[in-house]
Amino acid sequence: MSRMTADASGVFASNRGVAGRGPAVGPACGGVRGVGLPRVGLPRFSLPSARRVAALVVLVLLVVGGVLFTPEAHGQDIVRVRATVAARDGSLALRDIADLSGERAIALGDVAMGEATPGRVIRIDEVRAKIEASGLVSLGLLRVQGATCEVLGAAPASVRAPGARATPAAPPEIRPGTVGAAIPVRLAELLGVREDDLRITFEASDAALLETPVPRGGVLSLTPHGEGERVSFAVRLYAGDRLAASGSVRAGVGVRRTVLVARRALARGGVLGAEDVAEEARFVPMDAAPATRGAIGMEVRSRVGAGEVVLERDVAAPVVVKRGDLIGVDCVSGGFIVRTTARAMEAGREGDVISLQALNSKHSFRARVAKPGLAVVVVGETK
């Protein structure tokens, strides 16, 4: 059967380049009966059955009527509280203690969560209370997960101050042929970098394990844990079928990468221009995700100080649909497409799934932003 599409006027088009008369389309799609085109000299084909077309129209009406696609059917934005966070100078924001998923949740990233005092435990009810007090998003539109977040340890050096790093007073001496000498080699393999692009500082308390000799043919297993500049590694050394040594070591780890450094302070909501940043090679924490030149032209979503490294989380694709915009919505069902118009109930970037409201009712549904002024929803598919 030919693939058919229909615009809001109700005219169906075949992918064989021929148009034909379709049935009347419901009010949500314009309510106009299609007009046939002459078939003289064109290949013959069969139109879809009236039953199939009627089913398509009913599905589209269900979408814009809010029966199939309501916000509840697609879940809520998620704030997932982490179990721990490293202590730091100053105060914590919500993005420091939780993973944020969805436009509404991301908008809460700067909500203040209090001081980053080592040993402090932030409970989920406190997180909910601070979100509600911010007045930015209704708690009913969010799913807040987790239990508590504990602030651990002393404040580490931050990627925001790349020149500073924690250095033990008396780091152990690393000799060739030992576990300590093998760790940088294995870590470089895990990260896909050269060994001289790593800067590792071990702690004196781990000297016994670090000085363990690696036998000929020995195999070293290295599993990193944690995040930030100081990382814990689970170490296992095998000599044939024998476990020769095992334990954990902590180390300050920096990885030299090409990063974007802000030439001036970058305000939230601005657009990142090429003149705003400079490319430099800097050591950053091994779990850091620095932004690349592909970030040029994106929206700045976090404040970045002059001289600081711009991270992936600091930028996002620009908003192409604003709250209140009237946009086209392509409703796709099998080989058919019907376009209607709806009002955006929230802002969205390309690829975001946003809430829309039909113009002829108060019901809402969700669709994915395809480009400025257009979203797409697949009728009958659960997202």
N, C-alpha and C positions, 0 to 999 in steps of 0.2 A: 504494500500500500504506500502511496506517496506520502512524504512527510508534509504536514500541513501547518501553517501558522495563521494566526488571526490577530489583527490590531484592534484598537478600541472601537473602530467603526464597524466591526463585525465582518470584514472581508477576509476570506480564507485564501491562502496562497499555497501552491504546491511547490515542492523542491524541483519539479520538472519544468518550472517556469510558466505554469498555467493557472488561472484563477477560476473559481466557480462559485455558484450561489450556495451560501451556507444558511443555516437556520437563524432565526432571530436570536440575538444575544441578550442576556439579562441586563437589568439596569446598571449593575456594577461595572459592566464592560461597555456601556454606551447605549444598549438597547436598540441598535440599528441593524436591519436585515442586510446581509451581504448582497452585492450586485455582481452578477456574472459577467464575464468577458467573452467576446466571440471566440468560437473554437475553430474557425475556418482555417484549414491548412496546418493545424497543430495536432500533435499526437493525442490519441484518445486515452482517457484514464477514468478511473472510477473514484467518485468522492467518498469520503468516509460515511458510514451509515449514520442515519439520524440519531440512532441510539447512542453511538459513541460520542457524537458531538454534544448531544444533550447531557451526557454524563460529565463531559469536560466542563460545560457551563455550570452545572450543579456544583462541581468541585470548586470552581473559581468562586462561586457565590459563597460557599462554605468558608473559603479562605478569608475573603474580605468581610464576611459576616462574623468572623472570630470563632467559628465552631471548631475548625481543625487546628488552627495555629494561634493559641493564646500564649501570653508570656509564661504562664505556669507550665505549659506543655513542654517548654524548651529549657526549663530550669532557670535559676537565678544566677546573678553574678556572685563570684565566690571570694571570700576573704578567708584564707587558710592560715591560721596562726602557727608559726614554727615552734618547735620544742625549745630551742635555745637561740640566743643571739650573743655575739661577742660584745663585751663592754667597749665603750668608746668615749671620747671627750664630748661633752654637750648632751643634748637630749635625743630621744628616739622619735622617729615618725612611724606611722603605720607600715609603710613600705619596708622598714628595717626589720620588723618582727613578723611579717606575714607575706605570703604569696598572694598576689592580687590578680584575679582573672575576670575580664569583662570591663566594659567602658565605665560603668558606675563604680565598680570596685577600684579601678585605677585612679579615678578622680579623687579617691580618699587617701591617696598616697602620702600627702603632707599633713594628715591629721596628727597632732602632737600626742605622744604616748608617755611623756614624762622623762625623767632622768635615766641615763644608762648606767645605773649604779650596780657594780658586781654583786651578785647574790639576790638581786631583786627578782620577784616572780610576778609576771603580768598575767592575770587571769582573764578568761574569755569574757566574763561578765563585765570586766573593766573595759575591754576592747569594744564590746557592744555599747556601753554607756558613752564612751568618747565618740564613737561614730554617730550615735543619736544626738549628742550635744553639738556636734559640728553643724547639723542642719543641712548637710550637703546631699544626703541620700537617705531615703526612708529604709529602716531596717527590714521592712517587709519585702523589699526588692533585692535583698542580699541573703546569701547563705554563709554564715560565719561558722567556720569549722575549727577544731582543735580543742585544747584544754588550757594549757598554760605555756608561757614562754619565759624561760629563766635566762637572766643576764649572767654570762659566764666570764670569769677571769678579768685580767687587767686590760685596759684599752690598748688594742694593737695599733700599729702605724697604719694609716689609711691610704688607699690608692689615691685619695685626694691630696696627699702629701707624699708623692712618689720618692722623694729623696730621703725620707726617714724610714728606718726599719729597726725592729727590735734586735739587739745584738747581745748575746750572753756575755757576761764579764770574762769568762775563761772558756771559750769553745774548745772542744776536744781536738787534738791533733789527728788528722786523718792520714793514715799510711796506705800505700798501694797494697792491693791484695786483700783488703778487709771489706767488711760489710759497708762501712762508711764510704769507701771509695767506689763500691759497686752501686750504691743508691743513686748518685747522679746519672750514671750510665743508664740504669733501668728507667729512671724517671724521664729522661730525655726521650727514650723509646716510647713511653706511654703518652707523652704530650706531643710527639711528632716534631720536636725541636732539636737543635744542636746542643751538645753538652755545654758549650761556652755561652749559650743563651740562658743558662740557669745560674742563679745566685742562691746558694743554700747555706744556711747557718744552723749548725746542730747545737743542741744543749749539752752542757757538761754532764748532766745527770744520766745521759744515755751512752756514756763513753764505753762501758763494758760491752754492750751489744755492737756498737760501731767498730770496736777494735777486734771483733771476732774475725779470724782468718777465713777466707773463702777457699775451700779445697778445689783442686783441679777438677774441672767438670761439674762444679757445684752450680745449683740453680737457685736464684734469688727471686722470691715472690714478694711484691711490694703493692700494698693496697692503701691508697690515701683516704683519710677521713677528715671531715670538717671543712671549713671554708675560711677565706681570708689569707693573710700573709703567713700565719703560723698554722701548720698542718701536722696532723698526727698520721703516722704510717704504721700499718701492721706489717711486720717483717717476718718472713719464714725463709730459712736457708736449708736447702736439701742437698745431701751428699748421697747420690744414688737413691736407694729406697729408705734412707735414714734422714730424719729431721735433725739437722746438726745444730740449729739455733732458731729461736723464735722470740718475739717480743714486740714492743712498739717504741718508736722514737718520735720526738717532736722536732720540727725544724721550721725556720723561717725560709720561705720559698718565694723567689721572684723570677718571673719569666720575661725576657726581653722581647718586646713586641713593638711594631710600628703602630702608634696611636695618634689620635687627634687631640691636641691640647688647645684649650680655649685661650685666644689672644686677649679677650676681655670677658667681663662677667656676662653670662648668658641668662636672660630672664625667662621664666616659664611662659609658654604661649607664643614666643617668637619663632621665627624661621631660621634654621641654621644655614648661614651663608658661607661660601668658600673663604671669604675674608675674615670670618670669625674664628677660624682655627688654623693651626699649623701642624704638620706631620712631624713627629719626633719618634726616636727609638727610646723607650723607657722600660724599666723593670716594673711589672705590675704583678699582683697576686695571681697565683696559678689558676684560680677559678674566675678571675675577672674576664668580662666580655667587652673589650673596648670597641667603640664605634669605628667604622671604616669610612672611606670617602663616599660610600654609598649613602651615608647619612646626610650629606649635603642636600638641602632643600626640604628636609623633614622638620616637623614641629618639635620645639624644645619642650619637654614635659617635666623636667626637673631643673632647679636652679644649679648652675655650674659656675664656679668662681674662676677668675682669671688665673691661668697657669695650671688648672686642674684638667685631668684626663676626662674626655667625654666618653661615657659608657653607652652600650646599646640601650640600657634601660632609661637613659636620659632623653632619648629621642623617639619619635613615633611618626608614622605616615601622617600627612596632613588630613584634617577633617574635610570631607568632600560633601557630606550631607549634614545640615544643621537642624537642630530641633525646630519644628514648625514648618520646615520646607515641604512643599508639594512636589512629590517625585513620581516618576513612572515605576510601575511594578510589573515585571514579566512573570506571569503565572505559567509554569511549565508542567505539562502532563503528557508523558510519553512523547509522541511526535508533534504535539500541539503547543502553541504559545498564545496566551491571551494577555494583552497589556491593559492595565487599569491604572488609576491614580490614587495615591494615598498620602496621608500626612505623616511626616516623621515625628515620632514622639521622643526621640533622643538623637544626639549627634552620632555620626559614624564615619569611620575611615574605610577605604577599600578593603573588602574582605570581612568587615565586621557584620555580625548579625544584630539587627536593631529592631525595635518595636515600631510598628506603623499602625495608623488608624484609618479605617475605611471612611470615605467622605460621606457615605449615606447612612452611617450608623456610628454608635459609640464603641463598637467592638474593635479589638486590636488583634494584630497577628505579627509574625516576625518574618523578616526576609534578609538576605545577604546583600550588602552594598556592592554593586559591580563597578560603578564609576560615578562621577558627579551626576546627580539627578536620576539615578536608576538603581533599582534593587531587583533581586530575583528570588522567587520562592518556587520550590518544587511541590506541586499539589499531590497529596496522598503519600508523601515521603516523610517519615519521622526523622527529625534532626537530632 
